[in-house]
Amino acid sequence: PGEEPSAESPDGLAGFARAADAIRNETHAVEPLLLATREAVPEDADAVVVAGPTRPLLEGERAALDAYLARGGALLVMLDPRAQTNLYQDLERWGVVVGDDVVVDAVMSVNRQPTAPVAEQYGTDASQPHEIGADLSRTVFSMARSVEPSAPGSGLEPFVLTSSHSWAERDIADWMRTGRAMQDDSDRAGPVPIAVAGRPQLTGLGEGAEPRLAVFGDSNFATNELIDVFGNRDLFLNTVSWLLGDVEHITVRPNVARSSTVSLTAGQLQVMQYLSLFVLPEGIALVGVGVWWARRTRGEPAA
């Protein structure tokens, strides 16, 4: 498989550089964590983010995450449909069931793309939203999967749900073969939960340990491509703030215009300078002379 999305490089739509910068803007430090080279998650790690894994983790990496939660750590997992990872068993032990499906919504979606559902509900009871999404309006996802607590006593609850028009398509093989997704009795009807959060009830917890866990069935909503769409940035940052226990930072932030940049080669820059210094001014002068001459031949007074 190719390289997994990175939080280090700002290039590419699939990366998480803008998400990392957004966390830094909240006065938190962000550092890459290569668990394969460590025996455990560092003691000073306030939260760990596993964003869009596409390959199996080593046994030592899985054990490190398990131990981190057991000592009261805060973990965010964003897992795309059919991700080729081995975190599913760990998530089940932590109280989360991730569906082998894709959420489809032909009504509440972006650009009429049924696999880009829009969410407006942030708790199983719409009148009492989870504190992460208490002030959020719309958020958009791309190729999301269902995520649910494994049992009522798991300590976790859904906090992002798609619309009542959506469903979780489970016959993905037939969908890929025919290109059509039709809801039937085997599918999970909407609203479909695509994120859960809470304090997992784990065995072997350390004394006084109160771990926090949040799991999304999509990582695309926080990528460079989509994090600035609708309320995605607020949803991501509010989740991180909740994991850190920093509830004061759970809010809807003002929109900030992001500057655009254009990369030019030396040759292209030289052409731009030539056009702006010589061609455009002379062109404007020629147009002015042409207008003056046309008016003169028609006997019109000069402006």
C-alpha positions as CSV (number, residue, x, y, z in Angstrom):
1,P,0.0,0.0,0.0
2,G,1.0,3.6,-0.5
3,E,2.0,6.0,2.2
4,E,-0.6,6.9,4.8
5,P,-1.8,10.5,5.0
6,S,0.6,12.7,7.0
7,A,0.2,15.5,9.4
8,E,3.6,16.9,8.4
9,S,3.2,17.9,4.8
10,P,0.8,20.7,3.8
11,D,0.7,19.4,0.3
12,G,-2.1,17.1,-0.9
13,L,-5.8,16.9,-0.2
14,A,-5.6,13.7,1.8
15,G,-3.1,15.0,4.4
16,F,-3.8,16.3,7.9
17,A,-1.5,19.3,8.0
18,R,-4.3,21.8,8.4
19,A,-5.8,19.7,11.2
20,A,-2.5,19.7,13.0
21,D,-2.1,23.5,12.5
22,A,-5.7,24.0,13.9
23,I,-4.7,22.1,17.0
24,R,-1.5,24.2,17.4
25,N,-3.7,27.3,17.0
26,E,-5.5,26.1,20.1
27,T,-2.1,26.4,22.0
28,H,-1.5,22.6,22.0
29,A,1.7,21.0,20.7
30,V,1.5,18.4,17.9
31,E,4.2,15.8,17.4
32,P,4.3,12.7,15.2
33,L,4.3,9.4,17.1
34,L,6.0,6.4,15.6
35,L,5.0,3.6,18.0
36,A,7.0,1.0,16.1
37,T,10.1,2.6,17.5
38,R,8.8,2.9,21.1
39,E,7.8,0.6,23.9
40,A,5.0,2.8,25.0
41,V,3.1,6.0,24.4
42,P,5.1,8.8,26.0
43,E,4.0,9.9,29.5
44,D,3.6,13.5,28.4
45,A,1.1,12.6,25.6
46,D,-2.2,14.2,26.6
47,A,-4.0,12.6,23.6
48,V,-3.1,10.3,20.7
49,V,-4.8,10.6,17.2
50,V,-4.9,7.5,14.9
51,A,-5.9,9.1,11.6
52,G,-6.9,7.0,8.7
53,P,-4.8,3.8,9.2
54,T,-4.5,1.8,6.0
55,R,-2.3,-1.2,7.2
56,P,-2.1,-3.5,10.2
57,L,-0.4,-2.3,13.3
58,L,2.4,-4.3,14.9
59,E,1.5,-6.2,18.1
60,G,3.7,-3.8,20.0
61,E,1.8,-0.8,18.7
62,R,-1.5,-2.3,19.6
63,A,-0.2,-3.2,23.1
64,A,1.1,0.4,23.6
65,L,-2.3,1.9,22.7
66,D,-4.1,-0.6,25.0
67,A,-1.8,0.3,27.9
68,Y,-2.1,4.0,27.2
69,L,-5.9,3.8,27.6
70,A,-5.6,1.6,30.7
71,R,-3.5,4.3,32.4
72,G,-6.1,6.9,31.6
73,G,-5.1,8.2,28.2
74,A,-7.2,9.9,25.6
75,L,-7.5,8.3,22.1
76,L,-9.0,9.5,18.9
77,V,-9.4,6.9,16.1
78,M,-10.7,7.9,12.6
79,L,-11.3,4.7,10.6
80,D,-12.4,4.8,6.9
81,P,-14.6,2.0,5.3
82,R,-12.8,-1.2,4.6
83,A,-9.6,0.1,6.0
84,Q,-7.0,-2.7,6.0
85,T,-6.1,-2.5,9.6
86,N,-6.3,-4.8,12.6
87,L,-7.7,-2.3,15.1
88,Y,-11.2,-3.8,14.9
89,Q,-10.6,-6.3,17.6
90,D,-9.1,-3.7,19.9
91,L,-12.1,-1.3,19.3
92,E,-14.5,-4.1,20.2
93,R,-12.6,-4.7,23.5
94,W,-12.8,-1.0,24.1
95,G,-16.6,-1.0,23.5
96,V,-16.9,0.1,19.9
97,V,-18.4,-1.8,16.9
98,V,-17.4,-0.4,13.5
99,G,-19.7,-1.5,10.6
100,D,-18.5,-3.1,7.4
101,D,-20.6,-0.7,5.4
102,V,-20.8,2.7,3.7
103,V,-23.2,5.4,4.7
104,V,-25.4,6.5,1.7
105,D,-27.7,9.6,1.7
106,A,-29.2,10.8,-1.5
107,V,-31.0,13.7,0.1
108,M,-28.7,15.3,2.7
109,S,-25.4,15.1,0.8
110,V,-22.9,17.5,-0.8
111,N,-23.0,18.1,-4.6
112,R,-25.6,15.2,-4.9
113,Q,-22.9,12.7,-4.0
114,P,-24.7,10.0,-1.9
115,T,-21.4,9.0,-0.3
116,A,-20.8,12.6,1.0
117,P,-23.5,12.7,3.8
118,V,-24.2,15.8,5.8
119,A,-24.8,15.5,9.5
120,E,-26.9,17.9,11.6
121,Q,-27.6,15.7,14.7
122,Y,-25.0,15.4,17.5
123,G,-26.5,12.9,19.9
124,T,-29.1,10.2,19.9
125,D,-31.6,12.7,21.3
126,A,-31.6,15.7,19.0
127,S,-32.9,18.0,21.7
128,Q,-30.0,17.1,24.0
129,P,-26.8,17.0,21.9
130,H,-23.5,15.7,23.1
131,E,-21.3,18.5,24.5
132,I,-18.8,18.1,21.6
133,G,-21.5,19.1,19.1
134,A,-23.7,21.3,21.3
135,D,-23.3,24.4,19.1
136,L,-22.5,22.8,15.7
137,S,-24.8,23.1,12.7
138,R,-23.7,21.1,9.6
139,T,-20.7,18.9,9.1
140,V,-19.9,16.9,6.0
141,F,-18.2,13.5,5.5
142,S,-16.9,11.4,2.6
143,M,-17.2,7.6,2.5
144,A,-18.2,7.1,6.1
145,R,-19.0,3.9,7.9
146,S,-21.3,3.3,10.9
147,V,-19.9,3.3,14.4
148,E,-21.8,2.2,17.5
149,P,-21.3,1.3,21.1
150,S,-21.0,-2.5,21.5
151,A,-23.3,-2.5,24.5
152,P,-25.4,-0.1,26.6
153,G,-22.9,-0.3,29.5
154,S,-19.8,0.4,27.3
155,G,-19.5,4.0,28.6
156,L,-19.7,5.3,25.0
157,E,-22.5,7.1,23.1
158,P,-23.1,8.2,19.5
159,F,-22.5,11.9,19.0
160,V,-22.6,12.4,15.2
161,L,-25.6,10.9,13.2
162,T,-26.5,11.3,9.6
163,S,-30.1,12.1,8.5
164,S,-33.2,10.0,8.6
165,H,-32.9,9.7,4.8
166,S,-29.6,7.8,5.0
167,W,-28.7,4.2,5.5
168,A,-25.6,2.1,6.0
169,E,-25.2,0.0,2.8
170,R,-23.9,-3.4,3.8
171,D,-23.8,-5.2,0.4
172,I,-20.7,-3.3,-0.8
173,A,-19.7,-6.0,-3.2
174,D,-22.9,-5.8,-5.1
175,W,-22.8,-2.0,-5.0
176,M,-19.3,-2.1,-6.5
177,R,-20.4,-4.6,-9.2
178,T,-23.6,-2.8,-10.3
179,G,-22.8,0.8,-9.4
180,R,-26.2,1.1,-7.6
181,A,-27.0,1.2,-3.9
182,M,-30.6,0.4,-2.9
183,Q,-31.7,0.2,0.7
184,D,-33.2,-3.1,1.8
185,D,-33.9,-4.9,5.0
186,S,-30.2,-6.0,5.4
187,D,-29.0,-2.4,5.6
188,R,-28.9,-0.3,8.8
189,A,-31.6,2.4,8.5
190,G,-30.9,6.1,9.3
191,P,-30.1,8.1,11.2
192,V,-26.8,6.3,11.2
193,P,-24.3,7.0,13.9
194,I,-20.8,7.6,12.5
195,A,-19.0,8.7,15.6
196,V,-19.0,7.7,19.3
197,A,-17.3,9.1,22.4
198,G,-17.1,8.4,26.1
199,R,-15.2,6.8,28.9
200,P,-14.6,3.1,27.9
201,Q,-15.2,0.6,30.7
202,L,-12.0,-1.3,30.4
203,T,-10.7,-4.2,32.5
204,G,-7.4,-3.6,34.3
205,L,-7.7,0.1,34.6
206,G,-5.0,1.8,36.7
207,E,-6.0,3.4,40.0
208,G,-7.9,6.6,39.3
209,A,-7.6,6.1,35.5
210,E,-10.4,7.7,33.5
211,P,-9.6,7.1,29.8
212,R,-11.4,8.9,27.1
213,L,-12.1,7.5,23.6
214,A,-13.6,9.0,20.4
215,V,-14.0,7.0,17.2
216,F,-15.1,8.3,13.8
217,G,-16.1,6.1,10.9
218,D,-14.4,8.5,8.5
219,S,-11.1,10.4,8.4
220,N,-11.7,12.5,5.3
221,F,-13.8,15.1,7.2
222,A,-10.5,16.3,8.9
223,T,-8.3,16.2,5.9
224,N,-6.8,19.2,4.1
225,E,-9.6,18.9,1.6
226,L,-12.6,19.0,3.9
227,I,-11.6,20.4,7.3
228,D,-12.6,24.0,6.3
229,V,-16.0,22.9,4.9
230,F,-19.1,23.7,7.0
231,G,-18.4,22.9,10.7
232,N,-15.8,20.2,10.2
233,R,-13.0,22.2,11.8
234,D,-15.1,22.9,14.9
235,L,-16.1,19.2,15.1
236,F,-12.6,18.0,14.9
237,L,-11.2,20.6,17.4
238,N,-14.1,20.1,19.8
239,T,-13.5,16.4,19.8
240,V,-9.8,17.0,20.6
241,S,-10.7,19.5,23.3
242,W,-13.2,17.0,24.9
243,L,-10.5,14.3,24.9
244,L,-8.2,16.7,26.7
245,G,-10.8,17.6,29.2
246,D,-10.6,21.2,27.9
247,V,-14.3,21.9,27.7
248,E,-13.8,25.6,27.7
249,H,-12.5,25.3,24.1
250,I,-15.6,23.5,22.9
251,T,-17.2,26.2,20.8
252,V,-18.0,27.4,17.3
253,R,-15.0,29.4,16.1
254,P,-15.3,32.5,13.8
255,N,-14.6,31.9,10.1
256,V,-11.1,33.0,9.1
257,A,-10.2,33.6,5.5
258,R,-7.3,31.5,4.5
259,S,-4.8,33.0,2.1
260,S,-4.2,31.3,-1.2
261,T,-0.8,30.8,-2.7
262,V,0.4,30.1,-6.2
263,S,3.7,28.5,-7.0
264,L,5.5,29.8,-10.0
265,T,8.7,28.7,-11.7
266,A,11.5,31.2,-12.4
267,G,10.5,31.3,-16.1
268,Q,6.8,31.9,-15.3
269,L,7.7,34.7,-12.9
270,Q,9.8,36.3,-15.6
271,V,6.9,36.2,-18.0
272,M,4.5,37.7,-15.4
273,Q,7.0,40.5,-14.8
274,Y,7.4,41.2,-18.5
275,L,3.6,41.3,-19.1
276,S,3.0,43.6,-16.1
277,L,5.9,46.0,-16.9
278,F,5.7,46.2,-20.7
279,V,2.9,44.4,-22.5
280,L,-0.1,45.5,-20.4
281,P,0.8,49.2,-20.1
282,E,1.5,49.4,-23.9
283,G,-1.7,47.6,-24.6
284,I,-3.7,50.0,-22.5
285,A,-2.0,53.0,-24.2
286,L,-2.9,51.5,-27.6
287,V,-6.5,51.1,-26.7
288,G,-6.6,54.7,-25.5
289,V,-5.2,55.9,-28.8
290,G,-7.6,53.8,-30.8
291,V,-10.6,55.3,-28.9
292,W,-9.3,58.8,-29.4
293,W,-8.8,58.2,-33.1
294,A,-12.2,56.7,-33.6
295,R,-13.9,59.7,-31.9
296,R,-11.9,62.1,-33.9
297,T,-12.9,60.6,-37.2
298,R,-16.5,60.7,-36.1
299,G,-16.1,64.4,-35.1
300,E,-16.9,63.7,-31.4
301,P,-15.3,66.0,-28.8
302,A,-12.4,64.5,-26.7
303,A,-13.4,63.3,-23.3
